[in-house]
């Protein structure tokens, strides 16, 4: 399915830093800088060093850490998944770098420096705010020293740019795209809905529930009388994830609680209503239905190309063209 094949390259470090900053500073030394003098793997002509692996492991660990906090992963599983993701990322980037070199693909120094400078600015601001050195902060973020992180990042930018070129250059026949869309239709189609949530505690007394319902109904009445839904959502909605954007969600099947999804996919554009879920009462309005190939063609084409790239990558890695040799150091790596 397209949702499963899409992958976010572990190279957008500006976003990574924003997401992880609080986690890192709370954890302190949760990601420990580990000195391992051995390489982790060999990918055709090049090697994955312990520094590169630790860099990607650090990112993967922090991205997965929220699942550990809510109990969906135990510590051992967290470490193993982070190791697997780090190895996969490192191997793919080595593949892309070697392919880029073979094809004579280059990225200008200015472009690479510009990408790094955005990250560097965030790092310097954070280091100054917390009164720590750049090396200390780098080790907390990336598991490696500042200069090592800088060099690995710059290589990853080149790999990302080459990846983008591969995707851009791929040809996609329209009939193939239409067939791909029909095979994966539910992964692409979505309805756009606005909602205003009035929370209700699951143990609330009947009188409280009734009062909350009256509040939600009064808001629905205002919507039906022509008041701006988005403005009402900003003022009254208790859903912090959507209130500021006017209660707006693009909803695919399987994403929301049952009552929310059933309402969203059983109404016409412009319809309004009131439903109750485990979260409380929702004032609803259906804004749009997007369920045709023509409307989703660009999204379908991009997903098709990514899927095609990933299939080709796996074939290349498995047919011996890019032999991957995993070293003992990978299995010895404990992550802590």
Phi and psi in degrees as a GROMACS rama.xvg file:
@    title "Ramachandran Plot"
@    xaxis  label "Phi"
@    yaxis  label "Psi"
@TYPE xy
-57.54  -35.7142  UNK-2
-64.0618  -26.0867  UNK-3
-85.7014  -27.9451  UNK-4
-87.7551  -20.6296  UNK-5
-64.2053  138.123  UNK-6
-137.409  141.927  UNK-7
-95.6526  112.619  UNK-8
-60.4149  137.495  UNK-9
-81.3753  53.451  UNK-10
-127.208  -17.2554  UNK-11
-79.5617  78.1616  UNK-12
-74.5777  -23.1607  UNK-13
-63.2052  -46.4161  UNK-14
-64.7445  -41.7895  UNK-15
-57.1642  -44.0643  UNK-16
-64.5741  -43.3781  UNK-17
-61.5732  -42.3158  UNK-18
-67.0676  -40.3686  UNK-19
-94.1562  -8.56799  UNK-20
-56.3991  -45.968  UNK-21
-68.3048  -43.3439  UNK-22
-58.9228  -46.1802  UNK-23
-62.0341  -44.923  UNK-24
-72.4383  -26.0198  UNK-25
-75.1412  -42.1744  UNK-26
-71.4967  -28.9108  UNK-27
66.9432  -100.793  UNK-28
-102.196  28.2105  UNK-29
-61.8268  -38.0313  UNK-30
-98.5418  104.975  UNK-31
-90.1069  136.405  UNK-32
-72.376  115.826  UNK-33
-109.028  128.066  UNK-34
-93.0528  112.163  UNK-35
-129.549  116.044  UNK-36
-76.412  1.99418  UNK-37
-105.94  151.202  UNK-38
-72.0881  154.157  UNK-39
-89.8787  -38.7139  UNK-40
-158.404  165.194  UNK-41
-121.715  131.885  UNK-42
-122.343  100.777  UNK-43
54.0095  -106.003  UNK-44
-91.604  -12.2819  UNK-45
-120.002  171.516  UNK-46
-120.174  154.464  UNK-47
-98.7224  109.983  UNK-48
-77.7433  166.022  UNK-49
-63.8446  -31.979  UNK-50
-66.6219  -44.6968  UNK-51
-62.4237  -44.8604  UNK-52
-63.9305  -43.2342  UNK-53
-62.357  -38.3668  UNK-54
-57.8858  -51.3369  UNK-55
-72.7308  -32.2114  UNK-56
-63.4786  -43.0017  UNK-57
-59.009  -44.9163  UNK-58
-63.3219  -47.0428  UNK-59
-62.8934  -41.4952  UNK-60
-58.536  -48.0306  UNK-61
-68.8367  -34.7951  UNK-62
-67.8364  -30.3249  UNK-63
-90.0261  -12.2481  UNK-64
-61.7532  -30.7183  UNK-65
-62.0896  -32.2164  UNK-66
-69.4531  -31.401  UNK-67
-67.9782  -41.5017  UNK-68
-62.7188  -34.3157  UNK-69
-94.927  7.80241  UNK-70
85.5421  8.94853  UNK-71
-82.013  -17.8664  UNK-72
-132.667  136.881  UNK-73
-85.7889  172.884  UNK-74
-62.0859  -42.973  UNK-75
-64.6983  -42.833  UNK-76
-65.2832  -39.5159  UNK-77
-56.675  -48.6087  UNK-78
-62.9818  -44.6166  UNK-79
-65.7496  -41.8456  UNK-80
-65.2581  -40.7297  UNK-81
-63.0351  -40.19  UNK-82
-62.4027  -45.4241  UNK-83
-62.9805  -44.5236  UNK-84
-64.607  -41.438  UNK-85
-62.7329  -43.7527  UNK-86
-63.3748  -43.8296  UNK-87
-60.6912  -44.2302  UNK-88
-65.0691  -45.6574  UNK-89
-63.5961  -42.1778  UNK-90
-64.853  -44.4234  UNK-91
-63.8649  -41.007  UNK-92
-66.8086  -38.6028  UNK-93
-61.1984  -42.4759  UNK-94
-59.3813  -47.8471  UNK-95
-63.9738  -40.8444  UNK-96
-64.7211  -40.9809  UNK-97
-70.1363  -37.8134  UNK-98
-66.2979  -40.0393  UNK-99
-61.6914  -43.7759  UNK-100
-64.6727  -41.1861  UNK-101
-62.5132  -36.8675  UNK-102
-86.1736  -3.41396  UNK-103
72.5335  24.5191  UNK-104
-80.4026  132.256  UNK-105
-130.952  155.838  UNK-106
-123.41  134.446  UNK-107
-64.1036  148.603  UNK-108
-58.8772  -39.4814  UNK-109
-61.6198  -39.3446  UNK-110
-68.2288  -42.1813  UNK-111
-66.6521  -44.1586  UNK-112
-62.493  -37.9549  UNK-113
-62.0198  -42.987  UNK-114
-63.561  -43.445  UNK-115
-67.7463  -37.7984  UNK-116
-61.507  -32.7886  UNK-117
-64.2816  -43.7545  UNK-118
-67.2001  -45.317  UNK-119
-59.7237  -38.5372  UNK-120
-62.7021  -42.8083  UNK-121
-65.2269  -40.2228  UNK-122
-62.8718  -47.0504  UNK-123
-63.2411  -40.2248  UNK-124
-62.4956  -44.066  UNK-125
-67.827  -43.1489  UNK-126
-60.1576  -41.9919  UNK-127
-67.6959  -39.1176  UNK-128
-63.0326  -38.2839  UNK-129
-102.549  4.48326  UNK-130
63.6601  40.8947  UNK-131
-124.772  160.954  UNK-132
-75.6787  162.246  UNK-133
-64.0051  -36.8009  UNK-134
-65.4761  -41.9264  UNK-135
-62.2658  -45.9593  UNK-136
-65.191  -41.1175  UNK-137
-61.1978  -40.8761  UNK-138
-66.5746  -33.6775  UNK-139
-71.1655  -38.8234  UNK-140
-77.1001  -50.9108  UNK-141
-112.115  -9.84759  UNK-142
80.0898  1.13515  UNK-143
-136.746  168.164  UNK-144
-64.2787  161.164  UNK-145
-55.5754  -50.8711  UNK-146
-66.0628  -33.2997  UNK-147
-66.7361  -43.9933  UNK-148
-60.7358  -40.821  UNK-149
-61.1157  -46.1927  UNK-150
-67.9933  -41.5372  UNK-151
-65.242  -42.0566  UNK-152
-59.2419  -44.8505  UNK-153
-65.0435  -37.4182  UNK-154
-62.8625  -40.1034  UNK-155
-68.2379  -30.6388  UNK-156
-64.3039  -44.4542  UNK-157
-60.929  -43.1035  UNK-158
-61.7719  -42.197  UNK-159
-62.0085  -44.0203  UNK-160
-64.4226  -38.3591  UNK-161
-68.8125  -39.8171  UNK-162
-57.7592  -46.0617  UNK-163
-61.4118  -37.7603  UNK-164
-65.4484  -43.1833  UNK-165
-58.2356  -45.4599  UNK-166
-65.4096  -43.8452  UNK-167
-63.0611  -36.9623  UNK-168
-79.7259  -14.3883  UNK-169
-66.3383  139.653  UNK-170
-95.1242  142.093  UNK-171
-133.771  111.29  UNK-172
-68  136.746  UNK-173
-61.5451  -36.2776  UNK-174
-65.6432  -38.1236  UNK-175
-62.3295  -42.8358  UNK-176
-64.2764  -41.3965  UNK-177
-63.3  -41.4462  UNK-178
-65.5629  -40.8382  UNK-179
-63.2657  -41.2989  UNK-180
-62.9414  -47.1247  UNK-181
-63.3376  -36.1308  UNK-182
-68.344  -27.7547  UNK-183
-125.193  30.5467  UNK-184
-54.5661  -43.1159  UNK-185
-68.3836  -19.206  UNK-186
-81.9314  -14.5187  UNK-187
-106.607  -43.1788  UNK-188
-63.6816  143.722  UNK-189
-153.197  155.519  UNK-190
-112.8  144.252  UNK-191
-102.153  123.862  UNK-192
-132.206  149.684  UNK-193
-110.827  145.985  UNK-194
-146.275  156.818  UNK-195
-125.031  119.457  UNK-196
-96.5007  127.758  UNK-197
-111.194  106.193  UNK-198
-67.0315  146.459  UNK-199
-136.02  124.105  UNK-200
-65.4117  141.142  UNK-201
-63.5919  -22.1377  UNK-202
-102.829  14.4026  UNK-203
-65.2502  145.287  UNK-204
-69.2599  157.649  UNK-205
-56.1367  -38.9636  UNK-206
-64.3111  -37.141  UNK-207
-68.4082  -42.8692  UNK-208
-59.0279  -44.8219  UNK-209
-64.1345  -38.4779  UNK-210
-66.433  -40.468  UNK-211
-63.7849  -40.235  UNK-212
-63.1218  -40.3752  UNK-213
-62.5164  -40.2267  UNK-214
-61.619  -46.6585  UNK-215
-62.95  -41.6888  UNK-216
-64.0964  -38.304  UNK-217
-64.8974  -35.3494  UNK-218
-68.581  -42.9218  UNK-219
-59.6074  -40.5675  UNK-220
-60.5332  -40.7293  UNK-221
-65.9105  -37.9433  UNK-222
-62.0249  -48.0225  UNK-223
-67.4592  -18.7936  UNK-224
-89.9181  4.97122  UNK-225
105.241  0.922005  UNK-226
-70.9292  152.908  UNK-227
-69.2407  119.426  UNK-228
-62.2052  -44.2813  UNK-229
-60.2887  -41.4637  UNK-230
-67.8358  -37.9706  UNK-231
-65.8401  -37.1081  UNK-232
-63.867  -43.0578  UNK-233
-62.3167  -32.7038  UNK-234
-84.3046  -37.916  UNK-235
-115.423  -23.1608  UNK-236
-66.997  137.369  UNK-237
-101.755  13.9758  UNK-238
-91.8952  100.269  UNK-239
-65.4013  -19.6018  UNK-240
-77.7112  -15.1308  UNK-241
-135.94  -10.3013  UNK-242
-57.1383  -44.4519  UNK-243
-68.7392  -22.3567  UNK-244
-102.665  26.0476  UNK-245
77.8807  22.0102  UNK-246
77.0659  18.3257  UNK-247
-86.4142  134.166  UNK-248
-138.503  138.983  UNK-249
-94.7309  117.669  UNK-250
-113.119  124.772  UNK-251
-103.828  157.2  UNK-252
-63.7297  138.331  UNK-253
92.4746  3.01941  UNK-254
-99.664  -31.2341  UNK-255
-111.799  168.001  UNK-256
-61.9513  156.344  UNK-257
-53.3194  -50.1533  UNK-258
-62.57  -38.994  UNK-259
-64.6532  -46.8961  UNK-260
-65.6553  -44.4672  UNK-261
-60.0207  -41.6748  UNK-262
-65.6721  -44.7726  UNK-263
-60.0348  -37.7125  UNK-264
-101.507  16.0603  UNK-265
-127.233  15.1081  UNK-266
-128.03  167.666  UNK-267
-99.4014  158.552  UNK-268
-57.8978  130.643  UNK-269
99.6319  -17.1542  UNK-270
-66.199  147.125  UNK-271
-125.211  165.316  UNK-272
-178.503  179.289  UNK-273
-132.248  128.129  UNK-274
-131.853  163.184  UNK-275
-123.057  133.511  UNK-276
-127.221  -174.779  UNK-277
-63.0154  -18.2935  UNK-278
-86.689  -24.0043  UNK-279
141.456  -152.394  UNK-280
-96.665  138.801  UNK-281
-120.623  123.33  UNK-282
-84.8269  125.006  UNK-283
-117.423  148.483  UNK-284
-149.571  127.647  UNK-285
-87.3281  119.816  UNK-286
-94.8796  -31.335  UNK-287
-169.007  158.94  UNK-288
-127.031  122.601  UNK-289
-120.482  101.015  UNK-290
-148.83  35.1146  UNK-291
-128.961  153.478  UNK-292
-60.7536  -42.7747  UNK-293
-59.9538  -40.1786  UNK-294
-71.8177  -25.2792  UNK-295
-113.047  11.7151  UNK-296
-55.4572  -45.7691  UNK-297
-64.6257  -41.94  UNK-298
-64.4658  -43.1683  UNK-299
-62.4557  -44.3345  UNK-300
-62.7971  -42.0657  UNK-301
-65.3991  -43.5101  UNK-302
-63.849  -40.601  UNK-303
-61.3793  -43.1881  UNK-304
-66.9063  -41.6433  UNK-305
-62.4982  -42.668  UNK-306
-62.1295  -41.4746  UNK-307
-64.6812  -42.7604  UNK-308
-61.1259  -47.1816  UNK-309
-65.3771  -37.0495  UNK-310
-63.3764  -44.9205  UNK-311
-64.1145  -39.3  UNK-312
-61.4854  -47.6271  UNK-313
-62.7879  -37.9813  UNK-314
-65.5164  -40.9925  UNK-315
-64.4018  -39.4245  UNK-316
-75.2759  -20.9555  UNK-317
-102.001  -15.3514  UNK-318
-93.2788  4.12028  UNK-319
94.927  -10.9238  UNK-320
-63.8892  -39.0774  UNK-321
-122.361  80.1315  UNK-322
-67.3851  129.714  UNK-323
-109.437  120.857  UNK-324
-112.046  114.37  UNK-325
-88.7372  125.197  UNK-326
-85.0843  163.984  UNK-327
-59.3832  -30.0111  UNK-328
-59.9113  -28.6847  UNK-329
-63.645  -45.9845  UNK-330
-72.3783  -25.2559  UNK-331
-81.3247  -16.8811  UNK-332
-68.6857  122.17  UNK-333
-103.221  -17.8674  UNK-334
81.8686  -7.53845  UNK-335
